[in-house]
Amino acid sequence: MLACESTVSRCLVLNADYGYLSIAERWIDALGLVVAGKAEVLEAYPEVVRSQYLVFPLPAVVVMRYLVRTRRRHAIFDAPSKQAVFTRDDFACQYCGARVSMKSGTRDHVIPRSRGGPDTLANVVTACRACNARKGDRTPSEAGMHLLRPPRPLTDDEKLRCLLKTVRTRERTTWLNCLRRLGISLWASRAA
């Protein structure tokens, strides 16, 4: 039986090419990868995990020893999710500049979907409800509105911010320090 006295539970799992693979929600899953020889620890938390005879460092960041192929054909943040769009646009309406929250803001398709506009980050912006209603099913120029910034794909830093938004501060700090120290960009090796 393993025992751990830590409240830290999550581990960042990197693929063999050092690209983002997943977040292990339970420390025992990450430790299982390490003990089975499937992954190597890049960074550990100060806490340890004890069994009757062994002591293991609690993994914070691990890298797989072999490339894990996933069924995902697209990069993780290609979809214009509300979180991704709002993070990129700094939670500000791209028409009037008003601050929005996840509850008060909306996503707006610059070229409306009804006119063949794609549902991609290059066509979706953050909008307050008033501006979205005012624009309606028109382009910004037809509605007499101007974009503060044009829509675009997420930068690596914005992807990382989206990924780490729901992670505890201590985990986020540990992961970012490890990635920076080793010069790892989670998406640099990914093919588009």
C-alpha positions in Angstrom: 0.0 0.0 0.0 1.3 3.4 -1.0 0.9 6.5 1.2 1.2 10.1 0.3 0.8 13.1 2.6 0.3 15.6 -0.1 -2.6 17.6 -1.3 -0.9 17.9 -4.7 -2.3 15.4 -7.0 -1.9 16.3 -10.7 1.0 15.6 -13.0 1.8 17.1 -16.4 2.4 14.2 -18.9 4.5 15.0 -21.9 4.8 12.8 -25.0 8.2 11.5 -26.1 8.5 14.5 -28.4 8.0 16.8 -25.3 4.6 17.9 -26.7 1.6 18.1 -24.3 -0.1 14.7 -23.9 -2.3 15.0 -20.8 -2.7 15.9 -17.2 -2.8 12.9 -14.9 -5.4 13.8 -12.4 -4.2 11.4 -9.7 -0.6 11.1 -8.6 -0.8 7.3 -8.5 -1.5 7.2 -12.3 1.7 9.2 -13.0 3.7 7.2 -10.6 2.4 4.0 -12.2 3.8 5.2 -15.6 7.2 5.8 -14.0 7.3 2.5 -12.0 6.3 0.6 -15.1 9.2 2.1 -17.1 6.8 3.9 -19.5 7.8 7.4 -18.4 10.6 9.3 -16.8 10.3 12.1 -14.2 11.5 15.5 -15.3 10.3 17.3 -12.2 9.1 16.1 -8.8 7.3 17.8 -5.9 9.1 17.9 -2.6 6.8 15.3 -1.1 7.5 11.6 -1.4 5.3 8.5 -1.8 6.1 5.7 0.6 5.5 2.0 0.4 6.6 -0.5 3.0 10.1 -0.7 1.6 10.5 2.0 -1.1 10.3 5.8 -1.3 9.4 7.6 -4.5 9.5 11.3 -5.3 6.0 12.6 -6.2 6.1 13.2 -10.0 5.1 16.7 -11.1 6.1 16.5 -14.8 6.9 13.2 -16.6 7.8 12.5 -20.2 6.9 9.3 -22.0 9.7 7.0 -23.1 8.0 6.3 -26.4 5.8 8.4 -28.7 2.1 7.9 -27.9 -0.1 8.3 -30.9 -3.5 9.8 -30.2 -6.6 9.9 -32.3 -6.6 13.7 -32.2 -5.9 14.9 -35.7 -5.9 18.6 -34.8 -3.9 20.5 -32.2 -5.6 20.7 -28.8 -6.5 24.4 -29.1 -7.6 24.7 -32.7 -11.3 24.7 -31.7 -12.6 28.1 -30.8 -13.8 27.2 -27.3 -15.1 30.0 -25.1 -12.1 29.7 -22.8 -9.6 29.8 -25.7 -11.2 32.8 -27.4 -11.7 34.8 -24.1 -8.1 34.0 -23.0 -6.7 35.2 -26.4 -8.8 38.4 -26.3 -8.0 39.1 -22.6 -11.7 38.8 -21.6 -12.5 42.0 -23.5 -15.2 42.6 -26.2 -13.4 43.1 -29.5 -16.0 45.7 -30.6 -16.3 48.0 -27.6 -13.6 46.9 -25.2 -15.9 46.1 -22.4 -14.7 43.5 -19.9 -16.6 40.2 -20.0 -16.7 37.1 -17.9 -17.3 33.5 -18.9 -21.0 34.1 -18.0 -21.5 37.6 -19.4 -19.5 37.3 -22.6 -20.3 35.6 -25.9 -18.4 34.3 -28.9 -19.0 36.1 -32.2 -18.3 34.8 -35.7 -16.8 37.8 -37.6 -18.1 36.3 -40.9 -21.4 34.8 -39.8 -21.8 31.0 -40.0 -25.0 31.5 -42.1 -22.7 33.1 -44.7 -20.2 30.3 -44.7 -17.9 31.7 -42.0 -15.9 28.9 -40.4 -16.0 28.0 -36.7 -12.3 28.6 -36.2 -10.1 30.8 -34.0 -9.3 32.9 -37.1 -13.1 33.8 -37.4 -14.3 34.0 -33.8 -13.9 36.9 -31.3 -15.0 37.8 -27.8 -18.1 40.0 -27.7 -20.3 41.4 -25.0 -24.0 40.5 -25.4 -25.0 44.1 -26.5 -22.4 44.1 -29.3 -23.2 40.6 -30.4 -26.9 41.5 -30.6 -26.2 44.8 -32.5 -24.0 43.0 -35.0 -26.5 40.2 -35.5 -26.1 38.2 -38.7 -23.9 40.8 -40.5 -20.2 41.4 -41.0 -18.7 44.1 -38.8 -18.5 46.5 -41.7 -22.1 46.0 -42.6 -23.0 46.7 -38.9 -20.8 49.8 -38.8 -18.6 48.2 -36.2 -14.8 47.8 -36.1 -12.7 45.1 -34.5 -10.2 46.2 -31.9 -7.9 43.2 -32.9 -8.5 40.7 -35.7 -9.1 37.1 -34.7 -6.1 34.7 -34.9 -4.9 31.3 -33.6 -3.6 31.1 -30.1 0.1 31.7 -29.3 2.0 29.0 -27.4 1.8 31.2 -24.3 -2.0 31.6 -24.6 -2.4 27.8 -25.0 -0.4 27.3 -21.9 -2.6 29.8 -20.0 -5.7 28.0 -21.1 -4.3 24.6 -20.1 -3.1 25.8 -16.7 -6.2 27.9 -15.8 -7.8 25.1 -13.9 -4.6 24.0 -12.2 -3.7 24.8 -8.6 -1.2 27.6 -8.2 1.5 25.3 -6.7 1.2 22.8 -9.6 1.2 25.6 -12.2 4.4 27.2 -10.7 6.2 23.8 -10.6 5.2 23.0 -14.1 6.1 26.4 -15.6 9.5 26.4 -13.8 10.3 23.0 -15.2 9.2 23.9 -18.8 11.2 27.2 -18.7 14.3 25.6 -17.1 14.4 22.9 -19.8 13.4 25.2 -22.6 10.3 23.1 -23.5 7.5 24.5 -25.7 4.6 22.1 -25.5 3.4 22.8 -29.0 6.6 23.4 -31.0 6.9 19.9 -32.3 3.2 19.4 -33.2 2.3 19.3 -36.8 -0.6 21.6 -37.7 
